[in-house]
Amino acid sequence: MAIRKPNRLTQAAMLKQILKRCSSLGKKQQHYDEQGLPLDVPKGHFVVYVGENRSRYIVPISFLTRPEFQSLLHRAEEEFGFDHDMGLTIPCEEEAFQSLTSMLSS
């Protein structure tokens, strides 16, 4: 009989939480439309921060369904959790992230 961890979110709940948090990132530095959405992030995309310098990347929401990207999200959850003010931060080198997103875009 398997024992479930009580604090684990379902995948759908985790993705909703990520998207909700992403929609409120960086409001002090960006321009927003009347709905509060950043003007530089196209519909169907979200922002992540990567690497030691927390470089900002805009990625398509479709990446959320890819196992490779989900692996990064699980690492982010383990390292930072999702209840912090740093935005969705991906704990990997920028070069590795760029290679992964290039592969996922192909």
N, C-alpha and C positions, 0 to 999 in steps of 0.2 A: 504494500500500500504506500503510495507516494505522499509525501508531506509537502504542501504548498507553502511558500513564504507569504505571509500576510500582507506585506507592503508592495508586492509586485503588481504593477499595473498591467492590464491587458494591452495588447499591441495597439488596438484602436484607441484606447484611452490615452496611451502614451503619445501617439501621433497627434491627437487633438490637443493635448497639453503643449506639445512642442510648437504646433502651429499657432496656438493662442499666444504663447510667449514670444514667438518670432514676430508677430504682428505689432508688438509694443516695443521693439528694440530701437534704441538710438534716437528717440524722438527729439532730443535736444539738438542734434546735429543735422537732421535731415528735414526736407520739406515734405509736408503731408497734404493729401487731398482732404475734401470735406468729410470723408468717412474715416479719417485717421490712418489711411494706408500710405506708406512711403511712396513717393513719386518715382523713385529710381528702381523700384522692385516691380518687375512686370507681373501681371496676374498669372497665377500658377507657379510662382517661385517663392522662395524664402531665403533669409539671410543666415549664414553661419559664420563663426569666427574660428580661424585655424592658426595653429602654431604659436610659438612663444610671443610673437608680436601681435597676435590676434588679428591677422589680416582678414578683411571682410570679403566674403564670397556670396554671390547670389546663385542659388541652385534651384533646379526645377523640383516641384513637389513630387513628380513621378519617381525621383530617387528614393523616396521614403519606402517604396515597396520593394526595392532591390536589396537582397541579402547582404551584399557588400557594404552598402551604405548603412543598413541596420546594424551591422557589426560596429561601425564607428559610433552610432548613436548609443549602443549599449556601453561602449567604452566611455563615452561622455557621461552617461548616467552613473557609472561606477566611480569615475574620477571627480565629477562636479555635482552630480545630482541635477535635478531640473528646477529646484527652488532656490535660485540665486539671481542676482541682478547683472550678471556678466553676459547675458545673451546666450544663445546656443553655441557653446564652444566645443570644437572637435579637437580631441587630444592626439594630434599627429603632426608630423612635419608637413610643411606646405607643399613640398615637392611630391610627397606620397599622395596628398589630397588631390593635387592637380592631375597626377597620373590616373587616379581612380575616377575622378569626374570626367576626364577625357575618355577613358574606357567606357564608362556608363553612358556617355553621350553618343557613342558610335553605334 
